[in-house]
């Protein structure tokens, strides 16, 4: 494993303990994750333990050379580690960078080149493949290993984990100027120690730097469809902010409240006809419209929460939590242009007589998602404060 700074390469050898993520298909990112140790099995007395070092091996999409790639996960994770160094309040809530970067191979001329799909296929074949995305072989070593979100044992544990994750998320945004952009079930881990249960935010290969105003520097669609924000699905301008990731958190909690997180919490009946099923699929425009409708008001939102699994303990509390977070994000604003989720069309008479036969002009009001984006910081602070209250209540039950 090489350090990400190519001017001073060092090599570290790690020894496999177990594979925790298997590549499920040939195409795509082909992500694999390995828990490793620093010593060989014969010298490591604790080799059978889970370990706290993880190596991620993947083929993410890249934009070109490593030094020009704004989505280089190794560089972003190194920035996170440096930016949060010395801030003990975030310890254990994110993976700490140990080393890594793009893998290199030798070409036919004996030169070291990046291991990419373009390199493997060759220029002649690559030039004939059209819009096929360029992928590079990335390998990163990091400290901090957690368990999947499905290992939570209750809704109170879930809320404590989610609070840790979003507290870390906002810390990374503030101290490292990086927006995560892919809040999903798979990117939230659970850690346990003598102090209790904790959350951990992982997977920064969709993350990106933000501007001084807090906007992501690029607005391409990223993430997991059921948890994507409306702005993400519709590729709205302005570019993404922290509010998109907060919106994703609400969708995740609704998803888990409906479908559960393991075999013990899954609903017994069919869920195909539930309203939340409209949040998934291939038609992103229809999904965005559905989310706009459900998020627009407390009354509409009950179309989602009424589908929560009543057999899960504390499910009523989860309903209150998601409604409370939705209200802070959507409803609780002085400016009426910032409230709601649907773009309203006003019908204005063409003259002052209010003659119904005189004809009308139609004027679209501003998109509330766009209006709220300009106030992402204050809204995010209120969301985190709200979630903190919920987490404090949840901890009393653990």
C-alpha positions as a printed Julia matrix, in Angstrom:
398×3 Matrix{Float64}:
   0.0     0.0     0.0
   1.5     3.31   -1.11
   1.03    6.74    0.39
  -1.15    9.09   -1.69
   1.66   11.63   -2.03
   3.52   10.29   -5.06
   6.61   12.41   -4.36
   7.42   10.35   -1.27
   6.07    6.85   -1.8
   6.26    4.41    1.09
   5.13    0.81    1.24
   3.17   -0.89    3.98
   2.21   -4.56    4.07
  -1.11   -5.65    5.57
  -2.32   -9.19    6.24
  -5.85  -10.32    5.4
  -8.2   -11.17    8.26
 -11.52  -11.36    6.43
 -13.39  -10.11    3.41
 -16.37   -7.97    4.42
 -17.55   -6.71    1.02
 -17.53   -8.93   -2.06
 -17.75   -7.61   -5.62
 -21.21   -8.76   -6.7
 -20.81   -8.09  -10.41
 -18.11   -7.72  -13.03
 -19.13   -4.23  -14.18
 -19.52   -1.04  -12.16
 -17.32   -0.07   -9.24
 -16.51   -3.7    -8.37
 -15.93   -2.68   -4.75
 -14.26   -5.11   -2.37
 -13.35   -4.43    1.27
 -10.89   -6.34    3.43
 -10.3    -6.2     7.17
  -6.54   -6.52    7.64
  -3.85   -6.56   10.3
  -0.34   -5.16   10.45
   1.27   -8.48   11.41
   1.17  -11.95    9.8
  -1.08  -14.53   11.52
   1.85  -16.37   13.08
   2.94  -13.22   14.96
  -0.41  -11.67   15.76
  -1.94  -12.91   19.01
  -5.21  -11.11   18.26
  -5.48  -12.21   14.63
  -8.93  -13.75   15.18
 -10.36  -10.42   16.34
 -12.21   -8.14   13.95
  -9.4    -5.61   13.6
  -9.66   -1.9    12.95
  -7.95   -1.46    9.56
  -9.89   -1.72    6.33
  -8.65   -1.77    2.74
 -11.11   -0.67    0.08
 -10.42   -1.83   -3.47
 -12.69   -0.34   -6.13
 -13.02    0.98   -9.68
 -14.8     4.35   -9.35
 -15.57    6.65  -12.25
 -12.88    9.31  -12.65
 -12.56   12.52  -14.6
  -9.0    12.12  -15.83
  -5.56   12.2   -14.26
  -5.36   11.57  -10.52
  -4.07   15.06   -9.77
  -6.99   16.63  -11.68
  -9.76   14.37  -10.36
 -11.98   16.34   -7.96
 -13.67   13.09   -6.82
 -10.46   11.29   -5.87
 -11.62    9.47   -2.73
  -8.12    8.96   -1.34
  -7.4    12.69   -1.49
 -10.8    13.59   -0.05
 -10.46   11.09    2.8
  -6.97   12.4     3.53
  -8.41   15.93    3.71
 -11.11   14.72    6.09
  -8.54   13.03    8.32
  -6.35   16.13    8.38
  -9.26   18.53    8.81
 -10.72   16.65   11.77
  -7.37   15.77   13.37
  -7.37   16.82   17.0
 -11.16   17.15   17.1
 -11.93   14.34   19.52
 -15.7    14.89   19.31
 -15.63   13.17   15.91
 -13.39   10.23   16.85
 -14.73    6.94   15.51
 -17.36    8.65   13.33
 -15.36    8.51   10.09
 -12.58    6.32    8.65
  -9.09    7.79    9.1
  -6.86    7.76    6.04
  -3.71    5.63    6.29
  -2.56    5.6     2.68
  -3.46    4.71   -0.86
  -4.55    6.11   -4.17
  -4.71    4.97   -7.77
  -3.05    1.68   -8.54
  -0.38    1.58  -11.22
   0.73   -1.11  -13.65
   3.54   -1.4   -16.17
   2.73   -1.0   -19.83
   4.41   -2.8   -22.73
   7.25   -0.27  -22.65
   7.93   -0.89  -18.97
   6.45    2.46  -17.9
   4.33    2.88  -14.78
   0.83    4.05  -15.74
  -2.5     4.37  -13.95
  -4.51    1.14  -13.89
  -7.64    2.32  -15.72
 -10.18    0.79  -18.08
  -8.62    2.87  -20.83
  -5.15    1.5   -20.1
  -6.39   -2.09  -20.04
  -8.38   -1.88  -23.28
  -5.85    0.2   -25.17
  -6.34    3.42  -27.08
  -7.66    1.78  -30.27
 -10.47   -0.12  -28.53
 -11.21    2.69  -26.08
 -11.72    5.24  -28.86
 -14.5     3.08  -30.3
 -16.51    2.75  -27.09
 -18.19    6.16  -27.17
 -19.48    7.43  -23.82
 -18.25    4.57  -21.63
 -17.16    6.15  -18.31
 -13.49    6.03  -17.45
 -12.78    4.0   -14.32
  -9.56    3.82  -12.32
  -8.38    1.12   -9.92
  -8.28    2.67   -6.45
  -7.01    1.1    -3.23
  -7.22    2.87    0.14
  -6.2     1.79    3.64
  -8.12    3.35    6.51
  -8.53    2.82   10.23
 -11.94    2.36   11.75
 -14.19   -0.61   11.07
 -17.9    -0.83   11.8
 -20.82   -3.15   11.23
 -23.67   -2.69    8.7
 -26.67   -0.6     9.67
 -28.78   -3.77    9.73
 -27.03   -4.71   13.02
 -28.89   -2.03   15.0
 -31.14   -3.56   17.63
 -33.82   -0.91   18.02
 -35.15    2.44   16.83
 -33.45    4.25   19.74
 -30.13    2.81   18.57
 -30.94    3.9    15.02
 -31.51    7.5    16.08
 -28.27    7.63   18.08
 -26.38    6.28   15.07
 -28.02    8.73   12.65
 -27.24   11.66   14.95
 -23.56   10.7    15.1
 -23.44   10.39   11.32
 -25.0    13.8    10.68
 -22.94   15.45   13.4
 -19.85   14.1    11.65
 -21.27   15.08    8.25
 -21.66   18.7     9.37
 -18.21   18.64   10.98
 -16.65   17.53    7.7
 -18.56   20.23    5.86
 -17.42   22.93    8.29
 -13.8    21.94    8.87
 -12.91   20.23    5.57
 -15.24   21.97    3.06
 -16.4    18.6     1.7
 -20.01   17.56    1.0
 -20.71   13.81    1.18
 -23.57   13.6    -1.4
 -24.33    9.89   -0.96
 -26.12    9.4     2.34
 -27.58    5.89    2.16
 -28.08    2.75    4.23
 -24.85    1.26    2.88
 -22.76    4.26    3.89
 -23.8     4.31    7.54
 -22.04    1.89    9.88
 -22.59    0.93   13.51
 -19.83    0.81   16.11
 -20.08   -0.5    19.66
 -17.79   -0.02   22.63
 -18.07    0.22   26.39
 -19.72    3.63   26.03
 -22.54    2.26   23.89
 -23.55    2.41   20.24
 -22.16    4.93   17.74
 -22.58    5.86   14.08
 -19.91    6.07   11.4
 -20.09    7.8     8.0
 -18.16    6.08    5.2
 -17.68    6.0     1.41
 -16.48    9.35    0.12
 -16.16    8.45   -3.57
 -19.15   10.68   -4.45
 -18.01   13.49   -2.18
 -16.89   16.83   -3.53
 -15.44   20.13   -2.39
 -17.8    23.01   -1.74
 -17.56   26.68   -2.65
 -17.24   29.45   -0.08
 -21.05   29.71   -0.23
 -21.47   26.04    0.67
 -22.51   24.73   -2.75
 -21.05   21.58   -4.3
 -18.78   22.57   -7.19
 -20.54   20.15   -9.53
 -24.2    19.1    -9.62
 -24.24   15.72  -11.35
 -26.78   13.19  -10.09
 -25.24   10.92   -7.44
 -26.41    8.53   -4.77
 -28.98    5.78   -4.22
 -32.33    6.45   -5.91
 -34.78    5.91   -2.99
 -32.7     8.28   -0.86
 -31.9    10.95   -3.46
 -33.12   14.47   -2.79
 -35.55   16.16   -5.17
 -32.87   18.58   -6.36
 -30.54   15.65   -6.99
 -33.17   13.72   -8.97
 -34.12   16.76  -11.04
 -30.58   18.14  -11.38
 -31.83   21.5   -10.17
 -29.77   24.64   -9.9
 -28.25   25.92   -7.72
 -25.86   23.09   -7.01
 -26.19   20.64   -4.14
 -25.92   21.68   -0.48
 -26.06   19.99    2.91
 -29.86   20.15    2.74
 -29.81   17.45    0.05
 -28.06   15.09    2.46
 -30.48   16.02    5.25
 -33.36   15.23    2.92
 -31.74   11.84    2.27
 -31.69   11.13    6.01
 -35.46   11.63    6.18
 -35.95    9.23    3.28
 -33.69    6.61    4.91
 -35.62    6.75    8.19
 -38.91    6.41    6.3
 -37.52    3.47    4.32
 -36.37    1.66    7.46
 -39.63    2.4     9.25
 -41.49    0.75    6.38
 -39.23   -2.1     5.28
 -37.23   -2.66    8.47
 -33.5    -3.27    8.63
 -33.26   -7.03    9.2
 -35.38  -10.18    9.13
 -36.91   -9.38   12.54
 -38.24   -5.97   11.47
 -39.42   -6.68    7.92
 -43.17   -6.39    7.3
 -45.07   -9.64    6.9
 -47.42   -8.47    4.14
 -46.95   -7.02    0.67
 -45.45   -3.54    0.37
 -45.79   -3.19   -3.4
 -48.88   -0.98   -3.1
 -47.47    1.32   -0.44
 -46.9     4.96   -1.35
 -43.2     4.72   -0.54
 -42.73    2.25   -3.4
 -42.98    5.25   -5.74
 -39.6     6.45   -4.4
 -37.77    3.71   -6.3
 -37.52    2.75   -9.96
 -36.0     3.99  -13.2
 -38.1     7.09  -13.9
 -36.35    9.78  -11.87
 -38.86   12.45  -12.9
 -41.78   10.46  -11.51
 -39.83    9.69   -8.34
 -39.06   13.38   -7.85
 -42.71   14.32   -8.39
 -43.78   11.7    -5.87
 -41.34   12.99   -3.26
 -42.43   16.58   -3.87
 -46.03   15.55   -3.25
 -45.3    13.54   -0.11
 -42.97   16.15    1.42
 -45.19   19.15    0.65
 -47.28   19.03    3.82
 -47.72   17.13    7.04
 -51.01   15.76    5.72
 -49.41   14.44    2.53
 -46.51   12.98    4.5
 -48.87   10.75    6.47
 -49.27    8.84    3.2
 -45.74    7.61    3.88
 -45.75    7.22    7.67
 -49.03    5.28    7.71
 -47.08    2.51    5.97
 -44.58    2.15    8.83
 -44.42   -1.35   10.27
 -46.57   -1.23   13.45
 -44.83   -4.31   14.86
 -41.51   -2.51   15.35
 -41.12   -1.2    18.93
 -41.03    2.62   19.17
 -42.4     2.97   15.63
 -44.67    5.8    16.81
 -41.59    7.68   18.02
 -39.96    7.22   14.6
 -43.06    8.71   12.97
 -42.77   11.76   15.21
 -39.06   12.06   14.45
 -39.37   12.0    10.66
 -42.31   14.42   10.8
 -40.31   16.72   13.06
 -37.32   16.72   10.71
 -39.57   17.2     7.68
 -41.21   20.2     9.35
 -37.85   21.88   10.02
 -36.73   21.27    6.44
 -39.99   22.09    4.63
 -42.44   24.02    6.83
 -40.74   26.13    9.5
 -39.74   29.21    7.51
 -40.88   32.83    7.7
 -40.49   33.39    3.95
 -43.49   31.7     2.25
 -41.37   31.06   -0.84
 -39.26   28.65    1.24
 -42.15   26.52    2.48
 -43.63   23.45    0.84
 -42.24   21.17   -1.83
 -44.49   21.75   -4.84
 -44.0    24.57   -7.34
 -47.26   26.54   -7.28
 -48.72   28.16  -10.37
 -50.69   31.36   -9.77
 -53.58   32.31  -12.08
 -53.7    36.11  -12.5
 -56.54   37.95  -14.36
 -55.31   39.94  -17.34
 -57.25   43.05  -16.18
 -58.45   44.46  -12.89
 -62.11   43.65  -13.44
 -61.81   40.03  -12.36
 -63.84   39.17  -15.45
 -63.69   35.39  -15.71
 -64.03   35.72  -19.49
 -61.17   38.19  -19.72
 -58.5    35.53  -19.63
 -55.67   34.86  -17.25
 -51.92   34.87  -17.1
 -50.1    32.08  -15.32
 -47.02   32.71  -13.23
 -44.88   30.06  -11.56
 -43.76   30.74   -8.0
 -40.1    30.1    -7.1
 -39.12   26.5    -6.44
 -39.01   26.13   -2.62
 -36.09   23.68   -2.83
 -34.05   26.27   -4.7
 -35.11   29.03   -2.28
 -34.11   26.95    0.76
 -30.71   26.09   -0.69
 -29.57   29.68   -0.2
 -30.24   29.27    3.55
 -28.71   25.79    3.88
 -26.5    26.68    6.85
 -29.16   27.98    9.24
 -31.61   25.23    8.28
 -28.93   22.57    8.77
 -28.12   23.93   12.22
 -31.8    23.68   13.2
 -32.02   20.15   11.82
 -28.96   19.03   13.77
 -30.3    20.64   16.96
 -33.63   18.85   16.46
 -31.91   15.52   15.85
 -29.75   16.03   18.95
 -32.88   16.29   21.1
 -34.21   13.07   19.61
 -30.85   11.31   20.18
 -30.72   12.44   23.79
 -34.15   10.93   24.37
 -33.13    7.74   22.57
 -30.0     7.31   24.71
 -32.11    7.23   27.86
 -33.72    4.03   26.56
 -30.44    2.21   25.88
